[in-house]
Amino acid sequence: MAAQGLPRWESAARRVLCLLGLLLSVYALHVELTKERDPAYRAMCDLGESVSCSKVFTSRWGRGFGLVQYFVAQDSPLNQPNSLLGIIFYTLQLALGLTLSKKAALALVLSSWVSIAGSLYLASILVFVLEDFCLVCVSTYVVNFALLYTNLKRRKALEGMKEKTG
């Protein structure tokens, strides 16, 4: 445990995972926007007919999880690319991880559970609906599960600090 009572690896793991998540999300956004402007664009992650991240990112499920369009127009400012939501999520994970607040730790865990629910939903769309494999997507799911683990460890350590001092 670190001096603050947190596992020594937690801070470094959070930084690495959030930066990796940000890189993946920025790349996904780049691919989606470039593919929309230039349909002939071939992304590095497009390895074949059934291994194509640009196919996934430009599908209806690539924006608003494919659900927002049922409530607002498809071109509404509220129907944003999932990758933009990822950029916001990883930025908040990084920022909230800078504090030892128990409320921040709870927010980290709860938002991680939401990201896991989103990952499982999108993974099922990937497999059963799009019948595609997206290396960027799957990498993001792995990052989300690792962040959940990291956040659960952080929360447990902070709760342990409360018991020792309380």
C-alpha positions in Angstrom: 0.0 0.0 0.0 1.1 3.5 -0.7 1.5 6.1 2.0 -2.1 7.3 1.5 -3.4 3.7 1.9 -3.9 3.1 -1.8 -2.2 0.2 -3.6 1.1 1.5 -5.1 0.1 0.4 -8.6 -3.3 2.2 -8.6 -2.2 5.7 -9.7 0.1 4.5 -12.4 -2.5 1.9 -13.7 -5.2 4.6 -13.8 -3.0 7.0 -15.8 -2.0 4.2 -18.3 -5.6 2.9 -18.7 -7.1 6.4 -19.1 -4.4 7.5 -21.6 -4.9 4.2 -23.5 -8.7 4.7 -23.4 -8.3 8.3 -24.6 -6.0 7.3 -27.4 -8.4 4.6 -28.6 -11.4 7.0 -28.4 -9.6 9.8 -30.3 -8.5 7.3 -32.9 -12.1 5.9 -33.2 -13.4 9.5 -33.6 -10.8 10.2 -36.2 -11.7 7.0 -38.2 -15.4 7.8 -38.0 -15.1 11.4 -39.1 -12.6 10.6 -41.8 -14.8 7.7 -43.1 -17.9 10.0 -43.2 -16.0 12.6 -45.3 -14.2 10.0 -47.5 -16.1 6.7 -48.0 -12.9 5.3 -49.7 -10.8 5.8 -46.5 -9.3 2.6 -45.1 -8.4 2.7 -41.5 -5.4 0.8 -40.1 -7.9 -1.2 -38.0 -9.8 -2.4 -41.2 -8.2 -5.7 -41.7 -10.9 -7.4 -43.7 -14.6 -7.7 -44.5 -15.5 -9.0 -41.0 -12.7 -7.2 -39.2 -13.5 -3.6 -39.7 -13.6 -0.9 -37.1 -14.8 1.8 -39.6 -17.8 -0.4 -40.4 -18.6 -0.5 -36.7 -18.0 3.2 -36.0 -20.1 4.4 -38.9 -23.0 2.0 -38.1 -26.1 3.4 -36.4 -24.7 1.9 -33.1 -21.6 4.1 -33.4 -23.5 7.1 -32.3 -25.5 7.4 -29.1 -25.2 3.6 -28.7 -27.8 3.3 -31.5 -30.5 4.3 -29.0 -30.4 8.2 -28.9 -31.8 8.4 -32.4 -35.1 7.0 -31.2 -35.5 10.1 -29.0 -33.9 12.8 -31.1 -33.2 13.3 -34.8 -30.2 11.3 -36.1 -28.3 14.5 -36.9 -29.2 16.1 -33.4 -26.3 17.5 -31.4 -27.4 15.0 -28.7 -26.6 12.0 -30.9 -22.8 12.1 -30.6 -20.3 9.4 -31.5 -19.7 6.8 -28.8 -16.0 7.7 -29.1 -16.7 11.3 -27.9 -18.5 9.8 -24.9 -15.4 7.7 -24.3 -13.1 10.8 -24.4 -15.3 12.4 -21.7 -15.4 9.2 -19.6 -11.6 8.7 -19.6 -11.0 12.3 -18.9 -13.3 12.2 -15.9 -11.8 9.0 -14.7 -8.4 10.6 -14.8 -9.5 13.8 -13.1 -11.5 12.1 -10.4 -8.6 9.8 -9.7 -6.5 12.7 -8.6 -8.5 13.1 -5.3 -8.7 10.8 -2.3 -12.4 11.7 -1.8 -14.6 8.8 -1.0 -17.4 10.4 -3.0 -15.0 10.6 -6.0 -14.2 6.9 -5.5 -17.9 6.1 -5.5 -18.4 8.1 -8.7 -15.4 6.3 -10.3 -16.9 2.9 -9.4 -20.5 3.8 -10.5 -19.3 5.3 -13.8 -17.2 2.2 -14.4 -20.2 0.0 -14.0 -22.0 2.1 -16.5 -19.1 1.7 -18.9 -19.2 -2.1 -18.4 -22.9 -2.1 -19.2 -22.2 -0.1 -22.3 -19.3 -2.4 -23.2 -21.4 -5.5 -22.9 -24.2 -4.0 -24.9 -21.9 -2.8 -27.7 -20.0 -6.2 -27.7 -23.3 -8.0 -28.2 -24.2 -5.7 -31.1 -20.7 -6.3 -32.5 -21.1 -10.1 -32.4 -24.8 -10.7 -33.0 -25.9 -7.8 -35.1 -22.9 -6.5 -37.1 -21.1 -9.9 -37.1 -17.8 -8.0 -37.1 -14.7 -7.9 -35.0 -13.4 -4.4 -34.0 -10.0 -4.4 -32.5 -10.3 -0.9 -31.2 -13.7 -1.7 -29.6 -12.5 -4.9 -27.9 -9.4 -3.0 -26.6 -11.7 -0.4 -25.2 -13.8 -3.1 -23.4 -10.6 -4.5 -21.9 -9.6 -1.0 -20.7 -13.1 -0.5 -19.2 -12.9 -3.8 -17.2 -9.4 -3.0 -16.0 -10.6 0.5 -14.9 -13.5 -1.1 -13.0 -11.0 -3.4 -11.2 -8.8 -0.5 -10.4 -11.7 1.6 -9.1 -13.0 -1.2 -6.9 -9.5 -1.6 -5.4 -9.3 2.2 -4.8 -12.8 2.3 -3.1 -12.0 -0.6 -0.9 -8.6 1.0 0.2 -10.3 4.3 0.9 -13.0 2.5 3.0 -10.2 0.7 4.8 -8.6 4.0 5.6 -11.9 5.2 7.1 -12.1 2.1 9.4 -8.5 2.6 10.6 -8.9 6.3 11.4 -12.5 6.0 12.6 
